[in-house]
Amino acid sequence: MKKIGIIGCGRQAPKHIKGYIENGINDIFVSDIINEKAQHLAAEFGINSLGIEELINSKEIDIYSVCTPPKTHDGIIEKLISNNKHFLCEKPISLSTDKLKRYIQMIKSNNTIAMGGYIYKFSPAYISLRETIHQKKIDINKAYLRVASPGSDAPWQHSILDGGGVINELVVHMVDLVQWYFGPIKEIKTIKKNTYSLNKIIKSDNIKQDAENYIFLKLVTESDVFVDIEADLISKEFVQFFEVNSKNFNSFCSIQPNIPLFIDNKIFKNFEFKNLYISQIEYFLNCIDKKISHTVSTLEESVSICNYIDKLKLD
Ligand SMILES: NC(=O)c1ccc[n+]([C@@H]2O[C@H](COP(=O)([O-])OP(=O)(O)OC[C@H]3O[C@@H](n4cnc5c(N)ncnc54)[C@H](O)[C@@H]3O)[C@@H](O)[C@H]2O)c1
C-alpha cells in the first residue's frame, strides 16, 4: 500500500490530500515547520502528522507532495532526491535553472518521478481546446492570457526575498500554458511591471510588499504566435481566461469551472466542476506505477519556464 508524505500545511496541502484520498490512498502523513499546523490538518482529515525530518527520512514513505513556499523547495527537494523519493512539487519547483538541471542529473540514476504542480494542464476546458487546435491543425497567430488573484494572506507571497510576487505565483502558469499550446518562446518583446501599494494589510498587520503585483508582457513563440500576458495580485476576485485567434478561428477558455469553453463565439462545451488535483495526482501516481511515461510537467519544462522567468525578473 502506498504511503504519502505532505510537506507544508497551508492553502495547497488540503487540495493534495483530497487528491490522494480520491485516488484511493488514505495512508497520508503531514508535516509543517509549524507543528500545530500539521497537527490541526491531520485532525481535520483523520490522518497522521510527523516532524519534517522524520517524514522526509521515513523508510515507509516513498511519495511526497511539496506544498511549501517557493524559496524552501530546493532544500526539501535535495533531501527527497537523495533519499530516492518520488515527488510532486508545487510550482515553481525551483527558482534556479542550475539547480533544476542538477536535479535532472540526480534523478536519472534513481529512476524516480519528479513532477511540477502545473495544474492548468489538467483542466478539461484547456485540454479540449488544445486537442481541437491540434486535431484541426489550426494555425493560431494571436493569444491573450489573463490571470488575476487577490493572493493569499501569507506574507511570503508579497515579498521578493521569500520568492513571492506575481511572476512566481501566476505568470509561471501562463508561461507553462504558452509552451504547452504553442511550443518554445522565441522572444520576450515588452515587459511592464509594477508594485501597487507598498504596504498590504493582512489580518490587521501592515505587511511590507516589495514583490511586483502587476505585469504585462508581449512575447512571440518560435511557431510565430504573438502572445500577450497580463497578470496581477491586486484583484479582489480570481479571474482567469485565455483567448486565441487566427484568421478563421477564435476561442475563449478559462480554468474557472463556471465559464464554458467558447469556440467561434458559440458555447462549445460546459464542463462540470472537477477537482483538478484528483487528475493531477492520478497522473503522478500512474507515472510512478509506470502505467504511463512521465511527459507532463517535467523538470525539463521547469528549466525553460525558469529561464523565461529569470528574464522577466531581470528586466
Ligand atoms: N498550483 C496552484 O494553482 C497554486 C496555487 C497557490 C499556491 N501554489 C504554490 O503552492 C506552494 C504553497 O503555497 P500555499 O499558498 O499553500 O502557501 P501557504 O503559505 O498557505 O502554506 C505554506 C506552508 O508551508 C509551511 N512551511 C514553510 N516553510 C516550510 C519548511 N521549510 N518545511 C515545512 N513546512 C514549511 C508554512 O508554515 C505553511 O503552513 C507555493 O509554491 C505556491 O506557489 C500553487
The ligand as a MOL file (V3000), in Angstrom:
LIG
                    3D

  0  0  0     0  0            999 V3000
M  V30 BEGIN CTAB
M  V30 COUNTS 44 48 0 0 0
M  V30 BEGIN ATOM
M  V30 1 N -0.9470 25.2150 -8.3360 0
M  V30 2 C -1.5600 26.3010 -7.9430 0
M  V30 3 O -2.5260 26.7360 -8.5480 0
M  V30 4 C -1.0620 27.0170 -6.7120 0
M  V30 5 C -1.8920 27.9200 -6.0530 0
M  V30 6 C -1.3920 28.5410 -4.9050 0
M  V30 7 C -0.1080 28.2660 -4.4720 0
M  V30 8 N 0.6720 27.4030 -5.1600 0 CHG=1
M  V30 9 C 2.0450 27.0900 -4.7260 0
M  V30 10 O 1.9820 26.1880 -3.6340 0
M  V30 11 C 3.0560 26.4330 -2.7130 0
M  V30 12 C 2.4720 26.6750 -1.3410 0
M  V30 13 O 1.5780 27.7460 -1.4130 0
M  V30 14 P 0.4660 27.9600 -0.2760 0
M  V30 15 O -0.4300 29.0270 -0.8030 0
M  V30 16 O -0.1140 26.6670 0.1450 0 CHG=-1
M  V30 17 O 1.3800 28.5530 0.8870 0
M  V30 18 P 0.9770 28.7380 2.4340 0
M  V30 19 O 1.7780 29.8570 2.9440 0
M  V30 20 O -0.5060 28.7820 2.5820 0
M  V30 21 O 1.4640 27.3710 3.0860 0
M  V30 22 C 2.8250 27.0130 3.1550 0
M  V30 23 C 3.0290 26.1610 4.4010 0
M  V30 24 O 4.3800 25.6900 4.3810 0
M  V30 25 C 4.9120 25.8080 5.7150 0
M  V30 26 N 6.3680 25.8560 5.6040 0
M  V30 27 C 7.1580 26.9170 5.3120 0
M  V30 28 N 8.4520 26.5410 5.2210 0
M  V30 29 C 8.4820 25.2090 5.4620 0
M  V30 30 C 9.5090 24.2320 5.5020 0
M  V30 31 N 10.7780 24.5580 5.2660 0
M  V30 32 N 9.1750 22.9590 5.7800 0
M  V30 33 C 7.8950 22.6170 6.0300 0
M  V30 34 N 6.8630 23.4890 6.0270 0
M  V30 35 C 7.1560 24.7730 5.7190 0
M  V30 36 C 4.2730 27.0450 6.2720 0
M  V30 37 O 4.2780 27.0630 7.6860 0
M  V30 38 C 2.8540 26.9440 5.7040 0
M  V30 39 O 1.9880 26.2390 6.5520 0
M  V30 40 C 3.8410 27.6030 -3.3050 0
M  V30 41 O 4.9120 27.1010 -4.0580 0
M  V30 42 C 2.8290 28.2910 -4.2120 0
M  V30 43 O 3.4370 28.9860 -5.2780 0
M  V30 44 C 0.2130 26.7450 -6.2410 0
M  V30 END ATOM
M  V30 BEGIN BOND
M  V30 1 1 1 2
M  V30 2 2 2 3
M  V30 3 1 2 4
M  V30 4 1 4 5
M  V30 5 2 4 44
M  V30 6 2 5 6
M  V30 7 1 6 7
M  V30 8 2 7 8
M  V30 9 1 8 9
M  V30 10 1 8 44
M  V30 11 1 9 10
M  V30 12 1 9 42
M  V30 13 1 10 11
M  V30 14 1 11 12
M  V30 15 1 11 40
M  V30 16 1 12 13
M  V30 17 1 13 14
M  V30 18 2 14 15
M  V30 19 1 14 16
M  V30 20 1 14 17
M  V30 21 1 17 18
M  V30 22 2 18 19
M  V30 23 1 18 20
M  V30 24 1 18 21
M  V30 25 1 21 22
M  V30 26 1 22 23
M  V30 27 1 23 24
M  V30 28 1 23 38
M  V30 29 1 24 25
M  V30 30 1 25 26
M  V30 31 1 25 36
M  V30 32 1 26 27
M  V30 33 1 26 35
M  V30 34 2 27 28
M  V30 35 1 28 29
M  V30 36 1 29 30
M  V30 37 2 29 35
M  V30 38 1 30 31
M  V30 39 2 30 32
M  V30 40 1 32 33
M  V30 41 2 33 34
M  V30 42 1 34 35
M  V30 43 1 36 37
M  V30 44 1 36 38
M  V30 45 1 38 39
M  V30 46 1 40 41
M  V30 47 1 40 42
M  V30 48 1 42 43
M  V30 END BOND
M  V30 END CTAB
M  END
